Amino acid sequence: MKCLPRIKIEFSVGTVNMNLFINKMVVESGNDETINRRTTGVSSGSTAGTSHNGEALVGFHEDALSQAAVGKAQLLLALVLGLGLAADCSELTILGYILPAAELQLCIDEHKKGWLVSITLLALAGGSLAWGILGDHLGRRRALISALSVAALFSAVATVMPTYGTFMTARFCSGLGVAGAFPLTFSYLSETCSRATRTRYTGLLYSFWPLGAIFTSLIAHLTMPTSGAEIVEDNREHWSSWHRFLILSILPTLGCIVGLIWASESPRYLLEASREVEALAVYQRLHRLNKARTQYGLTELELPGRSAYRERPMSPSRNLFGHGLESFREAFQRISSPTHFRTTLLLAALHLIVGFTYMGISNFSTSMIKQIKDQEYFAERNYIFDRNFTGVLFNSTLENVEYKNTLFKNVTFKHINLNHVEFLNCTVDEAEFINVKSSITYFKNSTIKDSRFVDTDLTHHHFLNCTLSNNTFMSLISDCIVDFDYNIYLDDLYEDTIAWAGSMFPALLFMGFILETASRPPIIFTTMGTASITCIGIFFWTNTFVVTLIELTVKIMLMCAVNAINMVVVEGYPCHLRCTAHGMMRSLFHLASLCAIPIYGMFGHTMLMFPAVITISLTFGAALLSLKIQDNSKVLL
């Protein structure tokens, strides 16, 4: 059915101007053809899987963004979403700083500490997939606010959890929430920018990721104790430093939530969801914020006809769990359909490789720095043989000392720390240990008799193959059998994090401008190839400076590659699958990271060649795979 022409008559001083606006004169398909003519020469995202109707929405969206201009609105949105991305990076960075204090207060051994890292990665993997799917169903903004609200809530809850199990559960739920930041923010921002400028703003967005690590490190440096002895003293407080540190670490998440309250939904999603009037209001708001000189020309009469919109299935009111499973099944079917299968397979392989090598090189370099530091520490060990101490008062810290064949007669150890002290084949007779704290301190093959232990943490597990006779243990400080190591090197962790994150920030920012003029596959090939060549330096890891330099370079190159890969994901899938695909890829990234930790840890201490060979091989293989990716840098979203 055809619509009658709409006639608008304007009166001016002494003149009557009649302007004829003919809108929707033919059936709605005619409107689609008009919009399609605007996109001549430029394809839409994932053209093989986009219908003729989808082309109409793509063309209208790009035209609307062009008239709304680019400027303040996109910059503010990038800054707000960047806070969410900073929270994503902070989630794992936090663990390096809180684990020593948590080990002491929650009495967790190395195995449980490893599980705390693993459970966080599992949460990030599951949350990425779930929030990605929800982002395509609920909307980018709504899903992101929900995800970050979950993260903020359980991050706060984790600060008051008294036991290891409850603390790990709260951290798992926090990871589930913050995992939504990555798959949602890139699609959200990209769909608010025109084709010519989207990589510039996504580069700014991604540069906030290392800023999350810098923020976390600065807060830890200002609030947390840096040595093991200071952590022990701080742990006596009811509300210790690491609890305050966890509370302050929520600030980026809260900042993003507050900013999103005043943000608008992605106009591209609104069009896809058949909410075209709301989308038009978003375009007009972008135009006002950018203060474009020209008047915004699109009105409701310019909107695509109803045939342009994709039919969306209605969510049933009952059996919500079943509907959720059905949504998961449909998402996997669409992502792995013949139209997207090749793209999905290549991107999945790249995310698995990058996730594996990034986490592997991060953990391996950390363990190597600790190993080098330990070697330097024990090289300065003080050895005392065949000595007799009678009536001596020890009231200053004993550190890195080994006593052998030594007699301690009527001596007193009072108000001191015993740090990495060993008593081998010694005799301790009528001695007093008063207010003594120990770290990696043991009595081996020794005889201890007629001695008093008051307000100490020395328990029976510190005496290995020893003869104990007529000794008194009173007022033990703790019944935890975990031997806390005072040598934790938090200052080195701080310096290392500031080094790689501080260098990565300008690199990712600059990469956004490079991607404006360059296609994606060559950029990925160059960055992955550079990372592969740099990994040759692993064979020459002899000091902490070389380790830090190689780690810094490899991590920067890998994250620059991820920046380009993110754009391939955004441009390679249609609007209704974009967040789902990104969530799936990010989930694979975290699962690969989870697998890298035990593999690199297993071979890193025994075969230095393995981490070097496997990292070089995988990064070089990823570089070759990237050449098979289809370049969609010119597509419209």
Secondary structure, 3 states (H helix, E strand, C coil): CCCCCEEEEEEECCEEEEEEECCCCCCHHHHHHHHHHHCCCCCECCHHHCCHHHHHHHHHHHHHHHHHCCCHHHHHHHHHHHHHHHHHHHHHHHHHHHHHHHHHHHCCCHHHHHHHHHHHHHHHHHHHHHHHHHHHHHCHHHHHHHHHHHHHHHHHHHCCCCCHHHHHHHHHHHHHHHCCHHHHHHHHHHCCCCCCCHHHHHHHHHHHHHHHHHHHHHHHHHHCCCCHHHHHHHCCCCCCHHHHHHHHCCHHHHHHHHHHHCCCCCHHHHHHCCCHHHHHHHHHHHHHHHCCCCCCCCCHHHCCCHHHCCCCCCCCCCCHHHHHHHHHHHHHHHHCCCCCHHHHHHHHHHHHHHHHHHHHHHHHHHHHHHHHHHHHHHHCCEEEECCEEECCEECCCEEEEEEECCEEECCEEEEEEEEEEEEECCEEECCEEEEEEEECCEEECCEEECCEEECCCCCHHHEECCEEECCEEECCCCCCCCCCCCCCCHHHHHHHHHHHHHHHHHHHHHHHHHHHHCCHHHHHHHHHHHHHHHHHHHHHCCCHHHHHHHHHHHHHHHHHHHHHHHHHHHHHCCHHHHHHHHHHHHHHHHHHHHHHHHHHHHHHCCCCHHHHHHHHHHHHHHHHHHCCCCCCCCCEC
